Amino acid sequence: MKKYSFAILCLLVAAVLLLPRCAKNPDAAAETPYEMKATFGGYENQVKWGEHLVTICGCNDCHTPKKMGPMGPELDSTRLLSGHPAGMPVADIDRKLLESKGIAATDMMTAWIGPWGISYTANLTSDETGIGTWQESNFITAIREGKFKGISTSRPLLPPMPWQMYRHMTDDELKAVFAYLKSTKPIKNIVPEATPPLMAATK
Ligand code: HEC
């Protein structure tokens, strides 16, 4: 009889210890992702969160043409995120020297010269000449794998696009950035294709 009561006591203790855990776990699994989604980083919706991320990640520094202000180049708010303006020639500079010695940007910071040749920042607006025809999966491939047009078989993205940093964004952050880009004013601008280097890089 004593043996039985001891066993029952053990069972009771085990039940008291284990029950709260069993009860907690399913709750945690169900609630965490929901809470993360619903908060949008503290912003009222996914697009606003994406706009915030684009702002603090400095996408405009390179993807928005500039106009000259009293303190130097300023963002041209009529052409936000529309990339290197089509038809704008790169300044007449010694490319061989720049390609071998370092990198340089034009005054608009939309064309960049270095050992890779010349890269032009992309049109990220919702126009079809931007990311208008992209699927969310293209955007994730572009940023996570650094692939042109977000197609995994296409060429690698050239410097100075810092995809190696942005690839650390969470899925939800990348989706928010894409949702914001899709919501931007469409601006028609066919950015020139990158130019290969004049010569192989030398020291
Ligand atoms: C330091 C400059 C710089 C910054 C900052 C920058 N980019 Fe870029 N980005 C570029 C350049 C240059 C290219 C073109 C690369 C090429 O042609 O291979 C590019 C290309 C891209 C592409 C590929 C477009 C295509 O057609 O394949 C995407 C998408 C992109 N950028 C998104 C972003 C986003 C989103 C941000 C901010 C989170 C950002 N970029 C910040 C320079 C920059």
Boltz pocket constraint, residues with backbone or C-beta under 6 A from the ligand:
constraints:
  - pocket:
      binder: B
      contacts: [[A, 53], [A, 54], [A, 57], [A, 58], [A, 59], [A, 60], [A, 61], [A, 62], [A, 63], [A, 109], [A, 110], [A, 112], [A, 119], [A, 120], [A, 121], [A, 122], [A, 123], [A, 124], [A, 130], [A, 139], [A, 142], [A, 143], [A, 147], [A, 148], [A, 149], [A, 150], [A, 156], [A, 157], [A, 158], [A, 159], [A, 160], [A, 161], [A, 162], [A, 166], [A, 177], [A, 194]]
      max_distance: 6.0
